[in-house]
Amino acid sequence: MSNIETAILKAEQRCRDHGSRLTPRRRQVLRALIEAGQPISAYGLLEVCNTQGLDAMPAMSMYRILDYLVEQQLAHRLESSKKYVACSHINCCTEHFQRTHFLICSECSQVREVEVSEALIASLSGLAGAEGFHLSSRQLELPGVCKECH
């Protein structure tokens, strides 16, 4: 069984565990996200999915499906680019309750999901608060160059 098939099976189980289900369209979008291997826009996903021979999917359906996948922790929305990536922890046995943070390569668009301590997030929030600034998101997106491109 391929890694993609394993991820889809794990995603289906996660949805069942949450009293939901991975419908054929949701499965199609998740598969496209995983296969993309890099951030992709909702319209990019729509184009991929609509060329796969099924009935054309309206843009609003794509956004609803992406919202669902993010809610189920199967995908993430990168705020800086307004693109989506599949969660790199789908195949893990446990859920990840911490906030997701990303290292984003500006050369190849590769995205790495990383864990950041709660202490660091609290420190950044405190620093912003001391300046009278309220953070609208606790998600960190750090641009840079990956080791393959460096």
N, C-alpha and C positions, 0 to 999 in steps of 0.2 A: 504494500500500500504506500502511495506517495505521501510526502509531507503535507501536500495540499489536501489530499483526501482525509488524512489524519486530523488536520486542522478543522475541516468542515464537520467531521464527526464530533470532535470536541465542542465545536460551536453549537451544534445541534443539541448536545447534551446540556451545555450551559443554559441554553434557552429553555429546554424542558425543566431544568432545575429551578428556573425563575418563573415557571408557569406560563411560558410563551412557546413559540415555535419558529423555527427557521423555515419560512415558506420558500417555494421554489425561486421566486424573484429575489428574496433576501439572500438565498444561497448563491444565486447567480452573481449578485453584486459583491458579496464577500469573496467569492472565488476570483472575480476580476480584480479586486483590491489586492489579494494575496499574489496573484500572478503579475500584477503591475510591478511589484517590488520596489516601488518608489512613490513619492507623493503624487496623487492624481486628483484633478478637479472633479466635481460632480458631473460637469458636462463631458469631461473626458471619459468618465465611467459610463455615462449615458451612451456615448458613441460606441464604446466597446460592447456594451450589453445589447445595443440595438443592431449590431452587425452579426449577432450570434444566431439569427434565424428565428427568434421568437417574435411575438407581437411587439411592436414598438412601445417603449415605455415612456410615458410623459415625464417631463422634468420634475414636476411636483412629486411624483412617485419616487423618483430617485432620492430627492431630499428627505422624504419620509423614511425611506429605507436606511439611508445613511444616519439619520437621527436615531433610529432603532438600533443599528449596529454600534453606534457610539454609546448609547444607553446601556447596552448589554456588555460593554467593555470588549467588543470584538474589533472595533476600529477606533481611530482617533482623528480629530480634526486639528490640523495645524493652523493656529490662528494667524500666524505671520503670512502664510501663503493662501489661506482658505482652501487648502487641499486636504485630502484624506489619506491615511495609511492604515493597513491592517495592524492590529495589535500583535506585537511580537511574542506575547505570552499566551496565545490561544492554546497551544499544545501543553501548557503547564497544568499540573494537577490541581493547583489552588488558584483562587481568585486574587487579584492584586488590588488592594484597596487604597494604596497610596496614589497620590497624584502622579500623572505621567509627565515625564520630562524628556526632551529630545535634543540630540546632537544632530545638526543638519549640515551636510557637506554642501558648500556653495559651488563646488566644481561638478560633482556627479549626482547631486540631489539625494544621495543615500541618507537615510534617517536611522538613527540608533535610539532606542528607548532606554533610558537610564533611570536608576533610582537616585533620589537626592534626599538627604536627611531632613526630617521635619524641623530640626534646629536651624538649618540653613534657610528654609522657607520662612520660619518665624523671624529670623534675623532680617531677611529682606523685607518682610512685611513691616517690621518695626522701623527699619530705616525709612521706608516710604512714608509710614505714618508720622514719623518725626518731621518730615518735610511737608506734612499736611496733604499727603497724596494717598488715595485709597486704591489698592490694586484691584483690578476688575477680574483678574485671573491669577491662579496660583500655578499655572502651567508654565514651565520654562522652556523656551526654544532657543538653543544656543547655536548660532551659525559658526562655521569654521571649515576646516579642510580635513577630510578623513585620512587615515594612514595610507590608503591605496593611492590617493591623489597627491599626497604630500611629496 
